[in-house]
Amino acid sequence: MKTEIIKIDERNIDKSGIRYAAEVLRSGGLVAFPTETVYGLGANALNEEAVKNIFIAKGRPSDNPLIVHIADKCDVDKLVTCIPDCAHILMQKFWPGPITLIMEKSDLVPLSVTAGLNTVGIRMPSNVVAYELIKEAGVPVAAPSANTSGRPSPTNAAHVIEDLYERVDVIIDAGSCSVGVESTVLDTTSSPPVILRPGGITLEQLEEILGQVSLDPAILTERNGNFVPKSPGMKYKHYSPKGQVIIIEGYLHDVVSKINELIGEYSSKGLRVGVMSTNQTSSGYHGAEVISLGDRENAPEIAANLFKVLREFDEKGTDIILAESVSSSGIGLAIMNRLNKAAGYNIIKV
């Protein structure tokens, strides 16, 4: 398959490029496009053959549901049987933005999108390129992250090209994503609502609006594989670089000491060792490739850099990636969720 790469400046959008990509979507093709969270791999959500091709291009398990992206809140009425009160509130407060709301699906939504479930996740992205593309296409767009299944999610077009070139019809290159981790997924069919995947809208923000909000156990702990995921990012190993990720958790001084000990241990075995640090600790490591995620006190910066840094370690051929844990408050919950899954829950507590 020939892949066309279209560069678009979100400050001065080329309408012809948007029109071309929108026509590809309408005709059943696959288009990788930027959102504020990560790049998505889009297809017409109402075209079952196009949806099937998403799973083929990514190598994605068929029981892993897709999120449907829209450009107009009015489109929700066609895609669901009813909108819970809490969903109405959150749509007004956070859409467009990085939150996906799970509701009971209508018959219009194919079961291939929802992995056979009677619920569907819907989101309205705030990225202007995504908005213009979906609006121009005139169809709801099913889109998981635009990467090979299991790999770190793509936060720029180069990541998409690395994974999906010649597997998709179009890749829109519009620079880097601002949030850097996927959307929060909230199940509004439960009472209280349940966060199935943490993301750009935090638990604290949701509690401020709704009061009680629950967390699914799969967010920070490994679950038995014999369950049906209602959201992407719940069941399978995700976000994983080629090297082995190990998380070191504890007081920061002890974490730095343990990581230096592990650097020596793994280096003596001839392994290439990397450290995923923060600005406050980078100078404290010796004998390894050190890449900082940013300021430890700036969790949004760390989130925005997380997947990019994991891919940088791949480029360097790193065998072992030793990662400092961060606070799980705010967007830190999403950061630690992604790190835990990337590490396969391989955590050393000190």
C-alpha positions in Angstrom: 0.0 0.0 0.0 1.3 3.5 -0.9 1.1 5.9 2.0 0.7 9.6 1.3 2.2 12.0 3.9 0.4 15.4 4.2 2.0 18.1 6.2 -0.5 20.6 7.8 0.3 23.6 9.9 -2.4 23.8 12.5 -2.0 27.6 12.7 -2.7 27.9 8.9 -4.6 24.8 7.9 -4.3 23.7 4.3 -8.0 22.9 3.4 -7.0 20.9 0.3 -5.1 18.5 2.4 -8.0 18.1 4.9 -10.4 17.6 2.0 -8.2 14.9 0.5 -7.8 13.0 3.8 -11.6 13.4 4.5 -12.4 11.8 1.1 -10.1 8.9 1.9 -12.0 8.3 5.2 -15.4 8.5 3.4 -14.3 6.0 0.8 -13.2 3.4 3.4 -9.5 4.2 3.7 -7.3 4.7 6.8 -6.0 8.1 7.9 -3.5 8.7 10.7 -4.1 12.1 12.2 -3.0 14.2 15.2 -5.1 14.8 18.3 -4.2 16.7 21.5 -3.5 13.3 23.2 -1.7 11.0 20.7 -1.9 10.4 16.9 -5.0 8.3 16.0 -5.5 5.8 13.2 -8.9 6.7 11.8 -11.6 5.0 9.7 -15.2 5.6 9.0 -16.8 4.1 12.1 -19.9 3.1 10.2 -18.0 1.1 7.6 -17.3 -2.4 8.9 -14.7 -3.2 6.3 -12.8 0.0 7.0 -12.9 -0.7 10.8 -11.6 -4.2 10.2 -8.7 -2.7 8.4 -7.7 -0.8 11.5 -7.2 -4.0 13.4 -5.2 -5.5 10.5 -2.9 -2.5 10.1 -2.2 -2.4 13.8 -2.1 -6.1 14.5 -4.7 -5.3 17.2 -6.7 -8.0 19.0 -10.3 -8.0 17.9 -11.7 -7.9 21.5 -10.1 -4.5 22.1 -12.8 -1.8 21.5 -12.2 1.4 19.5 -13.1 4.9 20.5 -15.4 6.9 18.1 -14.4 10.5 17.4 -16.9 13.2 16.5 -16.8 16.9 15.6 -20.3 17.9 16.8 -21.9 17.1 20.2 -25.2 16.5 18.4 -23.7 13.4 16.7 -23.8 11.6 20.1 -27.6 11.3 19.8 -27.3 9.0 16.8 -24.6 6.8 18.3 -26.1 6.0 21.7 -29.5 5.0 23.0 -29.5 7.5 25.9 -27.1 10.0 27.4 -26.8 9.7 31.2 -27.0 12.9 33.2 -23.4 12.8 34.2 -22.4 12.4 30.5 -24.4 15.5 29.7 -22.5 17.5 32.4 -19.1 16.3 31.3 -19.8 16.9 27.6 -20.5 20.5 28.4 -17.5 20.9 30.7 -14.8 19.0 29.0 -15.7 18.6 25.3 -13.9 19.2 23.1 -11.0 17.7 25.1 -9.2 14.6 26.2 -12.1 12.5 27.8 -13.9 9.6 26.3 -17.4 8.8 27.6 -18.8 5.3 27.5 -22.5 5.0 26.9 -25.0 2.4 25.6 -24.5 2.2 21.8 -27.3 2.5 19.2 -27.8 0.0 16.4 -26.0 2.5 14.1 -22.6 1.6 15.6 -21.2 -1.7 14.3 -20.2 -4.4 16.8 -16.8 -4.5 15.2 -16.1 -1.0 16.7 -17.2 -2.0 20.2 -15.6 -5.5 20.1 -19.1 -7.0 20.5 -20.1 -4.9 23.5 -23.4 -3.0 23.8 -21.4 0.1 24.9 -19.4 2.6 22.9 -16.7 5.1 23.9 -17.2 8.6 22.3 -14.9 11.6 22.3 -14.7 15.0 20.7 -11.0 16.0 20.3 -9.9 19.6 20.8 -7.0 19.4 18.3 -8.0 21.7 15.4 -6.6 19.4 12.7 -8.6 16.5 14.1 -11.7 18.7 14.3 -11.4 19.9 10.8 -10.8 16.4 9.4 -13.8 14.8 11.2 -16.0 17.7 10.3 -15.0 17.6 6.6 -15.4 13.8 6.5 -19.0 14.1 7.8 -18.8 10.6 9.4 -17.9 9.5 13.0 -14.3 8.3 13.0 -13.2 5.2 14.9 -9.6 5.6 15.9 -7.2 3.9 18.3 -3.6 5.1 18.6 -1.7 5.1 15.3 1.0 2.6 16.3 1.7 -1.1 16.0 -0.3 -2.8 18.8 1.6 -2.9 22.0 4.2 -0.3 21.1 4.5 3.2 22.7 1.8 5.5 21.4 2.8 8.0 18.8 3.0 11.6 19.7 4.4 12.9 16.4 4.2 11.8 12.8 7.7 10.3 12.7 6.4 7.7 15.3 3.5 6.9 13.0 5.7 6.6 9.9 8.0 4.2 11.8 5.1 1.8 12.7 2.5 2.2 10.0 4.2 3.4 6.8 2.8 1.4 3.8 0.0 0.0 6.0 -2.3 3.1 5.9 -3.4 5.4 3.1 -2.6 8.8 4.6 -0.5 10.1 7.5 -1.2 13.8 8.4 1.9 15.4 9.9 0.9 18.3 12.1 3.6 18.3 14.7 3.7 17.0 18.3 0.7 16.3 20.5 0.3 18.6 23.5 -1.1 16.1 26.1 1.0 13.1 25.2 -1.1 10.4 26.8 -4.4 9.0 25.7 -7.8 10.3 26.7 -9.4 9.5 30.1 -12.0 6.8 29.5 -15.0 7.1 31.9 -17.8 4.5 32.0 -21.0 6.6 32.5 -23.2 3.6 32.5 -22.0 2.7 36.0 -23.1 4.4 39.2 -20.8 6.0 40.4 -19.0 6.5 37.0 -15.8 4.4 36.7 -12.5 5.6 35.2 -11.4 2.7 33.0 -8.3 4.5 31.7 -6.8 7.6 33.3 -5.7 10.4 30.9 -5.7 14.1 30.2 -8.8 14.8 32.4 -7.8 13.8 36.0 -9.6 11.9 38.7 -9.5 15.1 40.8 -11.2 17.2 38.0 -13.9 14.6 37.6 -14.6 14.4 41.4 -14.9 18.1 41.5 -17.7 18.0 39.0 -19.4 14.7 39.8 -18.6 13.9 43.4 -17.9 10.2 43.7 -15.9 8.6 40.9 -14.5 5.0 41.0 -11.2 3.7 39.6 -11.1 0.3 37.8 -8.7 -2.1 39.5 -6.8 -2.5 36.2 -5.5 1.0 36.3 -2.5 0.4 38.6 -2.6 -3.4 39.2 -2.4 -6.4 36.8 -5.7 -8.1 36.2 -6.4 -11.7 35.2 -6.5 -11.9 31.4 -9.9 -13.6 31.4 -12.1 -10.5 31.4 -13.8 -8.4 28.7 -12.3 -4.9 28.4 -14.8 -2.1 28.0 -12.0 0.3 27.1 -8.7 0.3 25.2 -5.7 0.0 27.4 -7.2 -2.3 29.9 -6.3 -5.9 29.0 -3.2 -6.2 27.0 0.5 -5.2 27.4 0.7 -1.7 26.0 3.1 1.1 25.4 6.1 -1.2 25.4 9.5 -0.3 23.9 11.8 -3.1 22.7 13.9 -2.9 25.8 12.7 -4.2 29.2 11.3 -1.5 31.4 11.8 -1.7 35.2 10.2 0.8 37.5 11.9 1.8 40.8 9.6 3.1 43.4 10.3 4.7 46.8 11.9 7.8 48.3 13.8 9.7 45.6 17.2 9.3 47.3 16.7 5.6 47.6 15.5 5.3 44.0 18.6 7.0 42.7 20.8 4.7 44.8 19.0 1.6 43.6 19.1 2.6 40.0 22.9 3.2 40.2 23.2 -0.2 41.7 21.2 -1.8 38.9 23.2 0.1 36.2 26.3 -1.6 37.5 24.6 -5.0 37.7 23.1 -5.0 34.2 26.2 -3.3 32.6 28.4 -6.1 33.9 26.3 -8.5 31.9 27.0 -6.6 28.7 23.6 -5.0 28.5 22.9 -1.5 27.3 21.2 0.4 30.2 19.1 3.5 30.0 17.6 5.6 32.8 14.3 7.5 32.5 15.0 10.3 34.9 13.7 13.7 35.8 15.6 17.0 35.7 16.2 16.9 39.4 18.1 13.5 39.3 19.7 13.3 35.8 23.2 14.3 37.0 23.1 11.6 39.7 23.4 8.6 37.4 26.6 7.2 36.0 27.4 4.6 33.4 24.1 4.6 31.5 22.2 6.5 28.8 20.2 9.0 30.8 17.1 10.8 29.3 15.0 13.2 31.4 11.2 13.3 31.1 11.3 16.9 32.4 10.7 18.6 35.7 9.5 16.3 38.5 7.2 19.0 39.7 5.7 19.4 36.2 3.6 16.3 35.6 2.0 17.5 32.3 5.6 18.0 30.9 6.4 14.4 31.9 3.2 13.1 30.4 3.9 14.9 27.1 7.4 13.4 26.9 6.8 9.8 28.1 6.1 8.0 24.9 8.7 10.0 23.0 11.4 9.1 25.5 10.5 5.4 25.4 10.9 5.4 21.6 14.2 7.3 22.0 15.6 4.4 24.0 14.5 2.1 21.2 16.5 4.2 18.7 19.6 3.8 21.0 19.2 0.0 21.2 18.7 0.0 24.9 18.2 -3.4 26.5 17.2 -2.3 30.0 15.2 0.9 30.8 15.3 1.9 34.5 12.4 4.3 35.2 11.8 6.5 38.3 8.3 6.4 39.6 6.4 9.7 39.9 3.5 10.8 42.1 0.1 9.3 41.0 -1.8 12.4 41.7 -3.3 14.5 38.9 -2.1 13.3 35.5 0.5 11.3 37.3 -2.1 8.6 37.6 -2.1 8.3 33.8 1.7 8.4 33.7 2.1 5.6 36.2 -0.7 3.6 34.4 1.3 3.7 31.1 4.6 3.0 32.8 3.2 0.0 34.7 1.9 -1.5 31.5 5.1 -0.7 29.6 7.0 -2.5 32.3 4.5 -5.4 32.5 4.1 -4.4 36.2 7.9 -5.1 36.8 8.3 -2.8 39.9 11.1 -2.7 42.4 10.1 -1.0 45.7 12.9 0.5 47.8 
